[in-house]
Amino acid sequence: MYYLFGVKVGTTTLILNIPLFIIAYVKVGKRFLTKAIIGTVVLSALLNLFEIIFANFKVITHDKLLASIYGGLIVGVGNAIILKDNASTGGTELLSNIISRMYPTIKTGSLLVILDIIIVGINVIALKQIEIGLYSAIAIYIIGKLIEIIAEGTNFTKMIFIVSDKYKEIAEEISAKLERGSTAIYAKGMYREEEKMILWCVASKYEIVKIRRIASKIDKESFMTIFNAREAYGLGFKEE
């Protein structure tokens, strides 16, 4: 709208969000809607204001790559802070928030990236500037990753599976040294047809290193596999 018809970005943002406000009120609730309206109005006003204020300022750089990287960083951090507080500043961010509330398994950051890619795709078709679309993709990726890290959390939680005949000693040491619980799971090794006990433990990535050292010290022949756990809830981790 800005490039084709010269309509100010802030004004367009406010107008296009009106249908989303209605959907947000029905699907999400009044409290979220209030935050969304405040965020959208403030963002729209500041976009128009900054356009006027910075109209006569000298541009720091004309390098589109730098603009994409640093612009993506700034927008990503801003969006992440807003989403972390269950609020919104409108646009694809508001739409992705509504959808993720309706379908909790869909991550807001991932959905936001998909919606922005669609918008950029339409932009490329309308303006026939493929290069701008490619630079925009860089910014979108950065925004999505920052939202994932700041608002939704990153892979700080890990799982470790330990196969050892000395699983009891290892579990006791983990509990004593790290105050972490563990679970013993019955299993059967198909190679030697032997019954085994697998020790399963969820901990932070820093604690996992200590757990691995504990297991290796008690049983040098222990077998371990470590996985990233997307999120962990409950005692010692996030609380709902």
C-alpha positions as CSV (number, residue, x, y, z in Angstrom):
1,M,0.0,0.0,0.0
2,Y,2.8,2.3,0.8
3,Y,4.8,1.7,-2.3
4,L,1.9,1.5,-4.7
5,F,-0.4,4.3,-3.4
6,G,1.8,6.3,-1.0
7,V,-0.5,5.6,2.0
8,K,1.4,6.0,5.3
9,V,2.4,2.7,6.8
10,G,1.0,3.5,10.2
11,T,-2.4,4.5,8.8
12,T,-2.6,1.3,6.7
13,T,-1.6,-0.8,9.7
14,L,-4.4,0.6,11.8
15,I,-7.1,0.2,9.2
16,L,-6.1,-3.4,8.2
17,N,-6.2,-4.4,11.8
18,I,-9.8,-3.6,12.5
19,P,-11.1,-7.0,11.2
20,L,-8.4,-8.7,13.2
21,F,-9.6,-6.9,16.4
22,I,-13.1,-8.3,15.9
23,I,-11.7,-11.8,15.5
24,A,-9.4,-11.4,18.5
25,Y,-12.3,-10.3,20.7
26,V,-14.4,-13.4,19.7
27,K,-11.6,-16.0,19.7
28,V,-9.1,-14.7,22.4
29,G,-10.9,-12.4,24.8
30,K,-11.3,-8.8,25.9
31,R,-8.0,-8.5,27.8
32,F,-5.9,-9.6,24.9
33,L,-7.9,-7.3,22.6
34,T,-7.2,-4.3,24.8
35,K,-3.5,-5.0,24.7
36,A,-3.6,-5.5,21.0
37,I,-5.5,-2.2,20.4
38,I,-3.0,-0.3,22.6
39,G,0.0,-1.9,20.9
40,T,-1.4,-1.3,17.4
41,V,-2.4,2.3,17.9
42,V,1.0,3.2,19.5
43,L,2.9,1.4,16.7
44,S,0.8,3.1,14.0
45,A,1.3,6.5,15.5
46,L,5.0,6.1,16.0
47,L,5.5,4.8,12.4
48,N,3.8,7.9,11.0
49,L,5.7,10.1,13.5
50,F,9.1,8.7,12.8
51,E,8.5,8.9,9.1
52,I,8.1,12.7,9.5
53,I,10.9,13.1,12.1
54,F,13.5,11.1,10.1
55,A,12.5,12.4,6.7
56,N,15.4,14.9,6.7
57,F,17.9,12.7,8.5
58,K,20.9,11.3,6.7
59,V,20.6,7.6,6.1
60,I,23.1,5.6,8.1
61,T,23.6,3.0,5.4
62,H,22.3,2.2,1.9
63,D,23.4,-1.4,2.2
64,K,20.2,-3.5,2.1
65,L,21.9,-6.5,3.7
66,L,22.9,-4.5,6.8
67,A,19.4,-2.9,6.9
68,S,17.9,-6.4,6.8
69,I,20.1,-7.8,9.5
70,Y,19.9,-4.9,12.0
71,G,16.3,-4.1,11.1
72,G,15.4,-7.8,11.7
73,L,17.2,-7.7,15.1
74,I,15.4,-4.6,16.3
75,V,12.0,-5.8,15.1
76,G,12.6,-9.3,16.4
77,V,13.4,-8.2,19.9
78,G,10.5,-5.8,19.9
79,N,8.0,-8.5,18.7
80,A,9.4,-11.0,21.2
81,I,8.9,-8.7,24.1
82,I,5.3,-8.0,23.1
83,L,4.5,-11.7,22.5
84,K,6.1,-12.7,25.8
85,D,3.6,-10.5,27.6
86,N,0.7,-12.1,25.6
87,A,0.1,-8.8,23.7
88,S,0.3,-7.7,20.1
89,T,1.1,-4.7,17.8
90,G,-1.2,-5.9,15.1
91,G,-0.7,-7.2,11.6
92,T,0.7,-10.7,10.9
93,E,1.8,-10.7,14.5
94,L,-1.8,-10.4,15.7
95,L,-3.1,-12.9,13.2
96,S,-0.4,-15.5,14.2
97,N,-1.2,-14.9,17.9
98,I,-4.9,-15.5,17.2
99,I,-4.2,-18.7,15.3
100,S,-1.7,-20.0,17.9
101,R,-4.3,-19.4,20.6
102,M,-6.9,-21.5,18.7
103,Y,-4.3,-24.2,17.8
104,P,-1.7,-24.3,20.7
105,T,0.5,-26.8,19.0
106,I,1.4,-24.2,16.4
107,K,4.3,-21.9,17.5
108,T,3.7,-18.2,17.1
109,G,7.2,-17.5,15.8
110,S,7.0,-20.2,13.1
111,L,3.5,-19.0,12.1
112,L,4.6,-15.4,12.0
113,V,7.5,-16.3,9.6
114,I,5.1,-18.2,7.3
115,L,2.6,-15.3,7.2
116,D,5.4,-12.8,6.5
117,I,6.8,-14.9,3.7
118,I,3.4,-14.9,2.1
119,I,3.2,-11.1,2.4
120,V,6.7,-10.7,0.9
121,G,5.7,-13.0,-1.9
122,I,2.7,-10.8,-2.8
123,N,5.0,-7.8,-2.5
124,V,7.5,-9.3,-5.0
125,I,4.7,-10.1,-7.4
126,A,3.2,-6.6,-7.2
127,L,6.4,-4.7,-7.4
128,K,8.4,-7.2,-9.4
129,Q,11.5,-6.7,-7.2
130,I,12.8,-10.1,-6.5
131,E,16.0,-8.8,-4.8
132,I,14.0,-6.9,-2.2
133,G,12.1,-10.1,-1.5
134,L,15.3,-12.0,-0.9
135,Y,16.6,-9.3,1.5
136,S,13.3,-9.4,3.3
137,A,13.6,-13.1,3.7
138,I,16.8,-12.5,5.7
139,A,15.0,-10.1,8.0
140,I,12.0,-12.4,8.4
141,Y,14.3,-15.3,9.4
142,I,16.1,-13.2,12.0
143,I,12.8,-12.0,13.4
144,G,11.4,-15.5,13.7
145,K,14.5,-16.9,15.4
146,L,14.6,-14.1,18.0
147,I,10.9,-14.6,18.8
148,E,11.6,-18.3,19.2
149,I,14.5,-17.7,21.5
150,I,13.1,-14.8,23.6
151,A,9.4,-15.3,23.6
152,E,9.0,-19.0,23.3
153,G,12.2,-20.2,24.8
154,T,15.1,-22.0,23.3
155,N,16.6,-25.5,23.8
156,F,18.0,-24.9,27.3
157,T,16.4,-28.1,28.4
158,K,17.8,-31.5,27.4
159,M,17.1,-35.2,28.0
160,I,19.6,-37.9,28.7
161,F,19.1,-41.6,28.5
162,I,21.7,-43.7,30.3
163,V,22.1,-47.4,29.9
164,S,24.1,-48.9,32.8
165,D,24.1,-51.8,35.2
166,K,24.9,-49.2,37.9
167,Y,21.8,-47.1,37.2
168,K,20.9,-46.9,40.9
169,E,24.3,-45.5,41.9
170,I,24.1,-43.0,39.1
171,A,20.6,-41.9,40.0
172,E,21.5,-41.4,43.6
173,E,24.6,-39.3,42.7
174,I,22.5,-37.1,40.3
175,S,20.0,-36.6,43.1
176,A,22.7,-35.8,45.7
177,K,24.9,-33.6,43.5
178,L,22.3,-31.8,41.3
179,E,19.0,-32.3,43.2
180,R,17.5,-33.7,39.9
181,G,15.1,-36.6,39.8
182,S,15.5,-39.4,37.3
183,T,13.3,-42.3,36.1
184,A,14.3,-45.9,35.5
185,I,12.7,-47.5,32.5
186,Y,12.6,-51.3,31.8
187,A,14.0,-52.2,28.4
188,K,15.4,-55.1,26.5
189,G,18.6,-55.1,24.4
190,M,17.8,-56.9,21.2
191,Y,21.4,-57.5,20.2
192,R,22.2,-59.7,23.3
193,E,18.7,-60.4,24.3
194,E,19.4,-58.9,27.7
195,E,17.1,-57.0,30.0
196,K,18.3,-53.5,30.8
197,M,17.4,-50.5,32.9
198,I,17.5,-47.1,31.1
199,L,17.9,-44.1,33.3
200,W,16.0,-41.1,32.0
201,C,16.7,-37.6,33.2
202,V,15.6,-34.1,32.1
203,A,17.9,-31.2,33.0
204,S,19.4,-27.9,31.8
205,K,22.2,-28.1,29.2
206,Y,24.7,-27.1,31.9
207,E,23.5,-29.9,34.2
208,I,23.6,-32.5,31.4
209,V,27.4,-32.1,31.2
210,K,27.7,-32.8,34.9
211,I,25.3,-35.8,34.6
212,R,27.3,-37.2,31.8
213,R,30.5,-36.9,33.9
214,I,28.8,-38.6,36.9
215,A,27.6,-41.5,34.7
216,S,31.1,-41.9,33.1
217,K,32.8,-41.8,36.5
218,I,30.6,-44.4,38.1
219,D,30.4,-46.7,35.0
220,K,32.9,-46.2,32.3
221,E,31.0,-48.6,30.1
222,S,27.7,-46.7,30.4
223,F,26.0,-45.8,27.1
224,M,24.4,-42.3,26.9
225,T,22.2,-40.5,24.4
226,I,21.3,-36.8,24.7
227,F,18.4,-35.0,23.1
228,N,17.0,-31.5,23.0
229,A,13.7,-31.1,24.8
230,R,11.6,-28.3,23.4
231,E,10.0,-27.4,26.7
232,A,9.7,-28.9,30.2
233,Y,7.0,-28.1,32.7
234,G,6.7,-29.1,36.4
235,L,8.8,-29.2,39.4
236,G,12.2,-27.6,38.8
237,F,11.2,-26.3,35.4
238,K,8.5,-24.0,34.0
239,E,5.2,-23.7,35.8
240,E,2.0,-23.4,33.9
